[in-house]
Amino acid sequence: MPHYTPLIGTIVAGLVTAFIMGALAQRLRISPIAGYLFAGVLIGPFTPGFVADISLANELAEIGVILLMFGVGLHFSLRDLLSVRKIAVPGALVQIVTATLLGLGLSHWMGWPLIAGLIFGLALSVASTVVLLRAIQSRDLVNTDRGRIAVGWLIVEDLAMVVALVLLPPVAQLMEGGGSASGIVAVLGLTTVKVGGFVAFMLIVGRRLIPSGLHWVAHSGSRELFRLAVLAIALGVAFGAAHIFGVSFALGAFFAGMILGETPLSKRAAEETLPLRDAFAVLFFVSVGMLFDPSVIVERPLPLLATVAIILLGKSLAAYAITRAFGYENRTALTVSISLAQIGEFSFILAGLGTDLGVLPDEARDLILAGAILSIFANPILFTLVSNHIAGGAHSRRSASGAHGKQVERIVLVGHGRVGSLLARDLRSADRHMLVIEDRSETAEAASQEGYEVIIGNAVNWQVLAEARIESADVLIIAIPEGYEAGAIAETARGMNPAITILARAHSEQEVKHLERLGVDHIIMGEREIARGLFDHMRRRRETV
């Protein structure tokens, strides 16, 4: 039996290279996504050295899309989806039309035919599922109005792209003089019936079968079988939706998650799929990087710049304008517009289909792929800038309201568990402002209910510390029990704010020495303090005897 196969080689090369480049990006305070993309470039066909199987990488990436959309569906309900339909439907359609027209204009300037311009513009109009979901999930925005609008917008875009992919072959045939308008109408009608049939099937049949089946598995007591059942539901429904009803994998998985999300088992299902979701999401970014030909930057700089401008500026401005026009506040409009300022998997599918039909020039495909790479690279940076702007505005309002009082000490507390929650209550006072960073949703919700300003995320990530405005904080208290993770947080925070006072806890002498080397000002080791307390008690007892 051969020890090397294309599948194993692609998975190993993708994950190992992504880990190395992601760790390097994290060290340089760049989004790990940039590292994953660069890893794809390194093992892609356009750079020397090992070349992974790009077709297999794309199929593995599709599993990541399915699991991500399933996870979002678990936190969504049909009521949530319907609640944003008035903004999501017209907003998505206006943005698609805007981007398509801008793409048409650019294609006309480059001398391409009309059908090529339409495909090019459509490819620039649809956002990447993975990038958008990673952005809103990392900031725990799924259950907010901003998150619901962005996801609803994404669902409408996916439906529009499903229709576009079905209509593209007959439209291309018609424009070349070999088809008929009645054929296009027939295809559109059949697609509408299929999509409607899938939605009806999920709401009538799936709503009964999926929850009852998972409940039966849960009562069996086997955690392994439960995990397998969740994956079978996500992947099975997505596959069936695509092959029977003609809808996308992502849309099928989203509806499966949404149906399951109405049951008490949704939280457990989300936890069981999280490791696979993360791993396959990484492979998605690697697969995108493998498509990138760096020579396009040198050979076509102006068309590439115009393409990226359409994605980052044209789409964003259209989304921002229509969101504000519907009466939503500035931070909602900014979040929605930035989350959609990138392109991804549907863009690649459209470009590939257009090329296969012979109606899209290779230059257009290269520009779409390069535009995707650069927009995905830029999106986390833009998201951080917008988050800082929103947080800074809120901070300015709080500062203005307290300007007539004495100076307020700003404390950032990492961790609101058993130690952190007790500490926060003891430190609560009028001359202190406490901000809590917590990566567990339930614990963060408890802290928020107690009246603290809360940011949900992992403080190891410099973007989370930036959102907490660590550069203006007076004190950082790291109350999490993991000493080495606390050291990474302290090192990043010290680099962003050299004057900040840092306190942390440790569980061993090794952790104490590690934290001291990283410049933590005060370190509390639980066992040492317990021993000191017991010794003091015994000393006082002897003095009184």
N, C-alpha and C positions, 0 to 999 in steps of 0.2 A: 504493500500500500504506500503510495507516495506521501511524503510528509508535507509537501507544499501543494496547496490548491489555490486557485484564484480567489475563492471566497474567504478562506482563512487568511491569505496574504493581504487582502484588501482590509479586512477587519483589524488585523494586527497592525499593519502599517498605518491605517487611519487613526486608531486609538492611541498608539504609542507616539506618533508624530504630533497628534493633537495635544497630548498631555505635555510634551516638551515645549511646544510653541505656546500653548495656553499658560503654562507656568511662567515662561519668559515674559509673556504679555502682562500677566498679573504682577510680576516683579517690576515691570516698567510702568505700572499703573495705567495700563491700557486694557480695554475690555478683552476678556479671554476669547471672545468671538473673533477678534482680529487674528489671534494666534491660531485658531482652528482654520480660518480661511487660508492663512499663509501655509499651514501644514498641508492643505489640499494642493496648493500651488507646488509645493516641494515634491509631492508624490504624483503629480499630474503629468500628462504627456508633453508639456511644453517646457519642462526643466530637465536637466540631466539627472541620471541616477535611476533608482527604482521607480517604476510606473505601475500604479495600482489599476485594477480593472474598473474603468469609469462606469460601465453599465451596471455592474454589481453595486458599486457605491451609491448610485442613484436609487436602486431598489431598496437598499438598506435605509437610505435617507427617507424614503416614502413611509417606512415603518415608523420612523420618528414623527413624521407629520401626523400619521394616524393616531399614535399614542398621545401626542400633544393635544390634538383636537378632542380626543376622548376625555382627557383630563380637564379641559376647559368645560366640556359639556357636563361633567360631574358637578361643577360649581354653578351651572346655569339652569334655568328652568324655562319652560315655554312662556311663562308669564314675563320673565325678564326679557326674552327675545321679542315678544309682542310689545313690551313697554317702550322699546326704542325704535319700533318700525317707522314712526313718523319722521325720524331724523335719519335713520340708517338707510332706508330705501332711496329717498331723493338725494341724500348726501353721496351715497356710493355711485348712483347713476350720474350725478353732475360731475363728480371727480373723474369717472371713467370717460365721459364725453370730453372733459377739459384736457385730460392727458392724451386722449386719442387725437384730438385736433392739434395739439402741440406737436405730437409725433408726426402727424401728417404734414405739418408745416416744415418740420426738419427734413422729412423724407423728400418733399418736393424740392427743397433747396439742394439736396444731394442728387436729384434727378431720378428717383425711383418711381416705379409705376404706382397707381392708386391703391391697388390691392396690397402691395408691399407696405405702403404707408399706413394702411388700416391695421395690418397685423402688428407693425412696429409700435404704433400708438397704443393698441390694446395691451401689448406686452408691457409697456411702461405704466399702465394704469392700475395694475392689480398688485396688491401688497403681498409679501411673503407671510404665510401662516406662521412658520416657525419663528421668524424674527419678531413679529408682532406679539405673539404669545409669550415668548421669552421676556420681552420688554415689560409687559404688563404683569406677568406672574412674578418676576423678580422684585417688583415694587408693590405686590399684593393689591393690584388694581382691578382684578377680575370682578369682584363683588361691589365695585363702585359704579356710579353713573358713567364716569369716563371709560372704565373698562367695558361696561355693557355696550356702550355706543360703538366702541372700537371693534368689539367682537361681532356685534350685529352688522356693522359696516362690512366687515370681512366676509361674513356669510353671504351677504348680497353680492359682493364682488365674486365670490366663488361660484355662485349660481349663474351670474352673468358670463363668467368664463366657461362654464360647462356648456351654456348655449352657444357661445362663440366657437368653441372647439367642434361642436356638432355641425354648426352652419358653415364653417370655413371651407370644407371640401366642395359642397355644392355651389357656394358663392364663387370660389375660385374657378370652378368649371364654367359657371355662367359668364363670368367676366372674360373668359377666354373663348366664349362663343359656343360652348358645348353643353350647356344646361338650360334650365327653365326656371322662371319665377315660381311656378306652381310647385316644383320640386322643393324649393327652399321653404315654402309655406308648409308643405307636408312634413318636412323634417322638423321644423319649429313646432308644429302641432304635436308630433310624436314625442319630442323632447319634453314639452309641457306636460303631457299625459304621464310620462315616465316619472318625472320629478314629483308630480302630484300623487301618483300611485305610491311612491316610496314614502312620502310624508304620511299619507293615510295609513299605510301598512304599519309604520312605526308607532303612530298614535293609537291605532286600534289593536293590532296584534302584538307588536313589540312591547307596548305598555303593560301587557299582561304576562307575556312569556319571560322577558328578561328579568324583572324583579323576582318573580316566583322561583325561577331557576337558580338565581344567585342565593336566595334565602335558603333553598334546599341544600346547596353546597355549604353555606355557612353553618348550618345545623349539623353537618357531618363532622365538624370539629377539626378538619384537616386544613391547616394554613396553606400547605402546598397546593391542594386541590382548589382552594378559594382563589389563590393567585392565578392558577392556570385558567380558571373559569372567567376571571376578569379579562385576561388577555384574549381568550377565545371569543368573548363577546365583542371586544373592541375591534380585533382584527377580522373576525368572521362577519360582523355586520358591515364593516367598511368594504370588505371584498365583495360581499353579496350586493351591496348598494351599487358598486361600480359595474359589476358584470350582469346584473339582472335589470337594474333600473337606469343605468347609464349616468349616475351622478358621480361626483368625485369621491375618492377614498376619505378625504378630510371631512366632507359633509356627512358621509355615512357614519364615521366615527363620532362626530359631534352629536348627532341625534341619538346614537347609542348611549353616550355619556349623559346626555340630558335626560333620557328616560330613566337611567339608573340613578341619576342625581336626585330623583324624587323619593328615593328609599333611604332608610336609616343606615344602609351599608355604604353609602357614597363616600364617606370620609375614609373608611378602611380601604375601599377600592382605589382611591386616589393615592394612598400611602403605598399600596402594594405595587402600583405601576410606576412610581416615581423614579426608581433607579434605571429602569429600562428607558423611560422617557428621556432622561438626561443623556444616557449613552448614545441613543440613536439620534437625538437632536445634535450632538457633537458630530456624528457622521454626516448629518445633513450639511453642516457648514463645510466639512472637509470635501464633500462631493461638489459643492459649489466652487470651492477653490480649485478643484481639479479641472474645471471647465475654462479657467481663466488663462488667456494667452497674453502675457505681459507686453508683447510686441505691439499690441493695439494702441498702447499709450503713446508710443513713439510715432507710429505710422499714421494715426488718425486722432491727433490731440484735440482739434477743434470740434469735430462731430461728437467725440466722447464727452467733452466738457458740456456741450449743449444737451446731450442725453442725460447726464447726471443732473444738470440744472432743471430739466423737466421733472425728474424723479423727486429731487429734494426740495425744489422751490415751487414749480408749477402745481404739483399734486398737493403740497402742503398748504399753499395759499388758497386753493380751491376748497379744501377741506375746512380750513380755518374760517373762511368767509361764510360758508353755508352753515357751519355750526353756530357761529355768532348770529347769523341771520335768523336762526330758529330760537334765539333768546338764551342760549347757554352762556355761562360765565367764561371769562378769559382762560382760566386754567384748564377747563374742560376742552375748549377749542384748541389750545396749544397741545395738550396731551394727545388728542385724537389726530391732529394734523401731523405731528412728529411720528407717532406710531405707524402711520401709513406711508411715511416718506422713505420707502424702499421697495424693491421688487424681488421676486423669488421664483418658487417652483412653477407656478402657472405660466410665468413669463418664459421659462425654459421650454415648457411643453408647447406653447404657442410658436416660439421661434423654431423648434424642431419640426413641428408640423408644417409650418410655412416653407421651411427649407426642403422638406421631403416632397411637398407639392410643386416645388419649383417656382414659387411666386415670391419668395423672400430671398434677397441676395445674401451671400455669406457675410458681407460687411455688416449688414443689419444684425445678423445673429451675433457677431463678435461684439458689436456695440451694446446689445442687450445684456450679454454675459458680463462684459466689463462694467456696465452701469449697475448691474446687480451686485457685483463684488464691492464696488466703491460705495454704493448706498448702504449695503449691509455693514460695511466697515464704519461708515460715518454715523449710522443710526444710533448706536449706544452713546456716542459722544454728544449728539444733539439731544438725546433724551436726558442725559445728565445735566446739560446746560439749561434745558427747560425746567427740570426738577429743581435745580438751584435757583432759577429765577422765581419759580412759584414759591419755594420755601423762603427765599429772601424777601419777597413781598409780604408774606405772612409775618416774618420776623420784624420787618420795618413797621408793620401795623402794631405789633405787640410792643415794640420799643417806643413808638409814639404814644401809646396809651399809658406807658409807665415812665415817661420822660420827666414827670413832675415829682417823682419819688426819688429815693436814693439809688445808688448803683446796684443793679441786680446781678448776682453771681450766676453765671451759666454753667450748669453741670450736665454732662452727658453720661448717662448710665447705660452700660452695655449688659443686658441680661436682667429680666424681671422675674426670675425664678424664686426659690425659697429665700436666698440671701438678698437678692436684688430688691424684692418687694418689701422686705422688712427695712432695708436701708433707705429706700425711697420714702417710706412713711416717716422714718426718723428725721430725714433731712428736709422734709416739707416745711417751708416757711415763706414769709412774705418777701424776704430779700434774696430768695433763690429761685431760679427758673430751671426746672428739671425736664430734660428730654431723654426719653427711653428708646434704646435700640433693641429690638427683640426679633428673632427669626421664626418664632412659633406663633401662628395666627391666633390661637386661643389665648395664649399668655399675653400677647399684644393687645387683644381685645379687653382683657381684664385690666391691664394698665391704663388703657384709654378710658374705661369706665370709671377709674379712680381719679380721672382728671388730668393725667399727664399727656404731654405731647409725645406721640409715638411714631417711630419709623420702623416699618417691618422690613427686615433684611439681615444679612450677615455682615457684621461690622468688620470682618476681615477684608471685605471689598471696599476699596478706597472711595468708590462712588457713593456707597451708603454713608460713609463718614462725611463726604462732601455735602450730601443732602442734609446731614445733621449739623452742618455749618461748624465743623470741628475747629476750623481756623479761628473762630471767634469765641470758643469755649474757654472757660477758666480751669475747669477740672474735668478729667475723664476718669470714671470709676468703672473698672472691668470686673463685673461680679460673676462672670461665668466660671465654672469649675475647671475648665481645661486650660492649664497653665501655658502650654505651648501655643495654643490658639490665641490666648491673651497676649502673648509676646508678639505675634504677628500684628495684632490690632494696635498694640502700643507703638511698635516700630513705624507703622504707617501713619498713625496719629501724630507722632513726634516729628515726622518729616513734613506734615502739613501745618503743624503749629508747634514750633520749638519751645515756646514759653509755657505750654500747658502743663499742669500738674497731673500726674498719672498715678492712680492707685489700682492695685490688682490683688487677687488672691492666688494662693498656690497650695499644692498638696504634698510637695516633697522638696527636699533640699536642692535636688537637681533643677526643679522648676524655679525655685527662688533664685539660684545662680543665673539661670537663663534669663529671667526677667530683669535681674540687676544688670546683666551685660547689655540689655536693650534699653537701659535708661529709665526703667520704671522707678518712680520716686519713693513709693511706699508699698511694701509687699506684706500681706498678712497670710501666714500659713496656719490653717485651721488647727492641726494637731499641736503645733507649738503654742498657740494661744490657749488651747484647752489645758495643756500641761502647765502652763504658767498660771492659769486660773486655779487649778487644783493645788499647785504649790503654794500660792498666796493664801488659799483657804487653810491649808495645813499649818502654815506659819502663824496665821492669826489665831488658830486654835491653840497652838503651843504657847503663844504669848498670854492667852487668857487663862491657861491652866495654872 
